[in-house]
Structure formats: C-alpha cells, structure tokens
Amino acid sequence: GDLVLDAFAGSGTTGAVAHKMKRSWILIEMGEQCVTHIQPRLKKVVTGQDRGGISSAINWQGGGGFHFLS
C-alpha cells in the first residue's frame, strides 16, 4: 500500500522500480524529458520490454498502467 513520490523524476527510475514492485507512484518533472524519456520508459515497463534494474530479481513480465498528464 505504499505511495512513492518523486518530485524530481529525471529519467523515471523511481517510477519504474516502484511500478515493478507494485507500489502506487507519482512522478513530477518539468523538463522535456517527461515526453522524451520518462513516458517511453514507463511504457516499456508496462509492456514488459524494460528488462533492466530489478526485473530479473522479481521476474517482471509487465503489467499495470499509468496516466500521463502534461
């Protein structure tokens, strides 16, 4: 039931890991990397195409979803 908040999302790593760990998360970022890096990365997490980080340790296969607001 944890909620993870990252007010300086950068490249989206916190959101990616929180999502894979089935935590609710909120990312905040003002830079253009929201569209160029974070959103595409999180789409890969959801579809299971992001195999980096903790994916192998938890056998991440994809799933879930997210809302992107700009």
TIVO-2410 file (N, C-alpha, C; in nm, 3 decimals):
# residues 70
REC num residu      c1      c2      c3 atome chaine
REC   1      G   0.078  -0.120   0.000     N      A
REC   1      G   0.000   0.000   0.000    CA      A
REC   1      G   0.083   0.127   0.000     C      A
REC   2      D   0.214   0.115  -0.021     N      A
REC   2      D   0.299   0.234  -0.021    CA      A
REC   2      D   0.270   0.323  -0.140     C      A
REC   3      L   0.288   0.453  -0.121     N      A
REC   3      L   0.280   0.552  -0.227    CA      A
REC   3      L   0.418   0.615  -0.239     C      A
REC   4      V   0.475   0.609  -0.357     N      A
REC   4      V   0.608   0.664  -0.382    CA      A
REC   4      V   0.593   0.795  -0.457     C      A
REC   5      L   0.654   0.901  -0.407     N      A
REC   5      L   0.651   1.032  -0.470    CA      A
REC   5      L   0.793   1.072  -0.507     C      A
REC   6      D   0.814   1.106  -0.632     N      A
REC   6      D   0.944   1.158  -0.677    CA      A
REC   6      D   0.917   1.292  -0.744     C      A
REC   7      A   0.950   1.399  -0.673     N      A
REC   7      A   0.921   1.534  -0.722    CA      A
REC   7      A   1.023   1.583  -0.824     C      A
REC   8      F   1.129   1.508  -0.846     N      A
REC   8      F   1.231   1.541  -0.946    CA      A
REC   8      F   1.259   1.413  -1.024     C      A
REC   9      A   1.167   1.376  -1.112     N      A
REC   9      A   1.166   1.243  -1.172    CA      A
REC   9      A   1.285   1.211  -1.262     C      A
REC  10      G   1.348   1.311  -1.320     N      A
REC  10      G   1.467   1.287  -1.401    CA      A
REC  10      G   1.444   1.194  -1.517     C      A
REC  11      S   1.491   1.070  -1.508     N      A
REC  11      S   1.474   0.974  -1.616    CA      A
REC  11      S   1.367   0.870  -1.585     C      A
REC  12      G   1.302   0.879  -1.470     N      A
REC  12      G   1.192   0.790  -1.438    CA      A
REC  12      G   1.228   0.662  -1.365     C      A
REC  13      T   1.351   0.651  -1.316     N      A
REC  13      T   1.394   0.528  -1.250    CA      A
REC  13      T   1.309   0.496  -1.127     C      A
REC  14      T   1.280   0.596  -1.046     N      A
REC  14      T   1.200   0.571  -0.926    CA      A
REC  14      T   1.063   0.515  -0.964     C      A
REC  15      G   1.000   0.574  -1.063     N      A
REC  15      G   0.870   0.525  -1.108    CA      A
REC  15      G   0.877   0.384  -1.164     C      A
REC  16      A   0.981   0.356  -1.241     N      A
REC  16      A   0.997   0.223  -1.299    CA      A
REC  16      A   1.010   0.116  -1.191     C      A
REC  17      V   1.094   0.143  -1.093     N      A
REC  17      V   1.114   0.046  -0.984    CA      A
REC  17      V   0.988   0.034  -0.899     C      A
REC  18      A   0.926   0.146  -0.865     N      A
REC  18      A   0.804   0.142  -0.785    CA      A
REC  18      A   0.695   0.062  -0.857     C      A
REC  19      H   0.682   0.084  -0.987     N      A
REC  19      H   0.582   0.012  -1.066    CA      A
REC  19      H   0.608  -0.139  -1.063     C      A
REC  20      K   0.732  -0.176  -1.083     N      A
REC  20      K   0.767  -0.319  -1.082    CA      A
REC  20      K   0.746  -0.382  -0.945     C      A
REC  21      M   0.756  -0.301  -0.841     N      A
REC  21      M   0.734  -0.351  -0.705    CA      A
REC  21      M   0.588  -0.338  -0.663     C      A
REC  22      K   0.502  -0.304  -0.759     N      A
REC  22      K   0.357  -0.293  -0.738    CA      A
REC  22      K   0.320  -0.189  -0.633     C      A
REC  23      R   0.396  -0.080  -0.633     N      A
REC  23      R   0.364   0.033  -0.548    CA      A
REC  23      R   0.291   0.138  -0.631     C      A
REC  24      S   0.208   0.216  -0.568     N      A
REC  24      S   0.150   0.333  -0.635    CA      A
REC  24      S   0.256   0.440  -0.638     C      A
REC  25      W   0.260   0.518  -0.744     N      A
REC  25      W   0.366   0.618  -0.758    CA      A
REC  25      W   0.316   0.743  -0.827     C      A
REC  26      I   0.382   0.853  -0.795     N      A
REC  26      I   0.359   0.982  -0.859    CA      A
REC  26      I   0.495   1.041  -0.892     C      A
REC  27      L   0.515   1.076  -1.018     N      A
REC  27      L   0.638   1.141  -1.062    CA      A
REC  27      L   0.604   1.284  -1.105     C      A
REC  28      I   0.692   1.376  -1.072     N      A
REC  28      I   0.676   1.515  -1.113    CA      A
REC  28      I   0.804   1.558  -1.182     C      A
REC  29      E   0.792   1.617  -1.299     N      A
REC  29      E   0.909   1.667  -1.372    CA      A
REC  29      E   0.864   1.779  -1.464     C      A
REC  30      M   0.940   1.886  -1.468     N      A
REC  30      M   0.906   2.000  -1.553    CA      A
REC  30      M   0.977   1.998  -1.687     C      A
REC  31      G   1.083   1.922  -1.700     N      A
REC  31      G   1.163   1.923  -1.821    CA      A
REC  31      G   1.101   1.847  -1.936     C      A
REC  32      E   1.156   1.868  -2.055     N      A
REC  32      E   1.111   1.800  -2.176    CA      A
REC  32      E   1.131   1.648  -2.168     C      A
REC  33      Q   1.218   1.603  -2.076     N      A
REC  33      Q   1.243   1.459  -2.064    CA      A
REC  33      Q   1.119   1.382  -2.021     C      A
REC  34      C   1.015   1.452  -1.975     N      A
REC  34      C   0.887   1.385  -1.947    CA      A
REC  34      C   0.839   1.312  -2.071     C      A
REC  35      V   0.845   1.381  -2.183     N      A
REC  35      V   0.796   1.327  -2.309    CA      A
REC  35      V   0.902   1.244  -2.380     C      A
REC  36      T   1.027   1.286  -2.372     N      A
REC  36      T   1.133   1.220  -2.448    CA      A
REC  36      T   1.191   1.096  -2.379     C      A
REC  37      H   1.186   1.091  -2.246     N      A
REC  37      H   1.249   0.980  -2.174    CA      A
REC  37      H   1.155   0.905  -2.080     C      A
REC  38      I   1.088   0.979  -1.991     N      A
REC  38      I   1.010   0.914  -1.886    CA      A
REC  38      I   0.890   0.837  -1.943     C      A
REC  39      Q   0.807   0.903  -2.022     N      A
REC  39      Q   0.688   0.835  -2.075    CA      A
REC  39      Q   0.725   0.711  -2.158     C      A
REC  40      P   0.820   0.720  -2.252     N      A
REC  40      P   0.856   0.599  -2.327    CA      A
REC  40      P   0.912   0.488  -2.237     C      A
REC  41      R   0.990   0.526  -2.137     N      A
REC  41      R   1.047   0.425  -2.048    CA      A
REC  41      R   0.937   0.354  -1.971     C      A
REC  42      L   0.840   0.427  -1.918     N      A
REC  42      L   0.734   0.365  -1.840    CA      A
REC  42      L   0.641   0.281  -1.928     C      A
REC  43      K   0.626   0.319  -2.053     N      A
REC  43      K   0.550   0.234  -2.146    CA      A
REC  43      K   0.620   0.099  -2.162     C      A
REC  44      K   0.752   0.100  -2.168     N      A
REC  44      K   0.828  -0.025  -2.179    CA      A
REC  44      K   0.816  -0.108  -2.052     C      A
REC  45      V   0.811  -0.043  -1.937     N      A
REC  45      V   0.792  -0.114  -1.811    CA      A
REC  45      V   0.657  -0.187  -1.814     C      A
REC  46      V   0.552  -0.117  -1.852     N      A
REC  46      V   0.418  -0.174  -1.854    CA      A
REC  46      V   0.408  -0.291  -1.951     C      A
REC  47      T   0.470  -0.279  -2.067     N      A
REC  47      T   0.461  -0.386  -2.167    CA      A
REC  47      T   0.560  -0.500  -2.142     C      A
REC  48      G   0.647  -0.484  -2.043     N      A
REC  48      G   0.744  -0.589  -2.012    CA      A
REC  48      G   0.870  -0.582  -2.095     C      A
REC  49      Q   0.886  -0.476  -2.175     N      A
REC  49      Q   1.005  -0.463  -2.260    CA      A
REC  49      Q   1.124  -0.407  -2.184     C      A
REC  50      D   1.102  -0.349  -2.069     N      A
REC  50      D   1.213  -0.297  -1.987    CA      A
REC  50      D   1.261  -0.409  -1.896     C      A
REC  51      R   1.372  -0.469  -1.932     N      A
REC  51      R   1.426  -0.583  -1.858    CA      A
REC  51      R   1.540  -0.544  -1.766     C      A
REC  52      G   1.563  -0.414  -1.747     N      A
REC  52      G   1.673  -0.368  -1.663    CA      A
REC  52      G   1.637  -0.363  -1.516     C      A
REC  53      G   1.733  -0.317  -1.437     N      A
REC  53      G   1.711  -0.297  -1.294    CA      A
REC  53      G   1.673  -0.424  -1.221     C      A
REC  54      I   1.563  -0.420  -1.149     N      A
REC  54      I   1.521  -0.532  -1.065    CA      A
REC  54      I   1.438  -0.636  -1.139     C      A
REC  55      S   1.420  -0.619  -1.269     N      A
REC  55      S   1.331  -0.707  -1.345    CA      A
REC  55      S   1.361  -0.854  -1.327     C      A
REC  56      S   1.486  -0.893  -1.338     N      A
REC  56      S   1.517  -1.036  -1.326    CA      A
REC  56      S   1.502  -1.085  -1.182     C      A
REC  57      A   1.532  -1.002  -1.086     N      A
REC  57      A   1.521  -1.042  -0.945    CA      A
REC  57      A   1.377  -1.071  -0.905     C      A
REC  58      I   1.282  -0.999  -0.966     N      A
REC  58      I   1.141  -1.019  -0.930    CA      A
REC  58      I   1.062  -1.084  -1.042     C      A
REC  59      N   1.130  -1.126  -1.147     N      A
REC  59      N   1.068  -1.189  -1.264    CA      A
REC  59      N   0.960  -1.100  -1.324     C      A
REC  60      W   0.994  -0.975  -1.352     N      A
REC  60      W   0.899  -0.879  -1.405    CA      A
REC  60      W   0.860  -0.916  -1.547     C      A
REC  61      Q   0.731  -0.930  -1.572     N      A
REC  61      Q   0.679  -0.965  -1.704    CA      A
REC  61      Q   0.596  -0.853  -1.766     C      A
REC  62      G   0.579  -0.744  -1.693     N      A
REC  62      G   0.496  -0.634  -1.741    CA      A
REC  62      G   0.362  -0.634  -1.672     C      A
REC  63      G   0.288  -0.528  -1.696     N      A
REC  63      G   0.154  -0.518  -1.640    CA      A
REC  63      G   0.127  -0.381  -1.580     C      A
REC  64      G   0.002  -0.359  -1.552     N      A
REC  64      G  -0.039  -0.232  -1.493    CA      A
REC  64      G  -0.052  -0.124  -1.598     C      A
REC  65      G  -0.050  -0.002  -1.552     N      A
REC  65      G  -0.063   0.111  -1.642    CA      A
REC  65      G  -0.036   0.241  -1.565     C      A
REC  66      F  -0.046   0.352  -1.635     N      A
REC  66      F  -0.023   0.481  -1.572    CA      A
REC  66      F  -0.093   0.589  -1.651     C      A
REC  67      H  -0.116   0.702  -1.587     N      A
REC  67      H  -0.172   0.819  -1.653    CA      A
REC  67      H  -0.061   0.922  -1.666     C      A
REC  68      F  -0.054   0.986  -1.781     N      A
REC  68      F   0.046   1.088  -1.807    CA      A
REC  68      F  -0.025   1.221  -1.826     C      A
REC  69      L   0.005   1.318  -1.743     N      A
REC  69      L  -0.056   1.450  -1.752    CA      A
REC  69      L   0.051   1.551  -1.786     C      A
REC  70      S   0.021   1.640  -1.879     N      A
REC  70      S   0.119   1.742  -1.913    CA      A
REC  70      S   0.056   1.880  -1.907     C      A
***
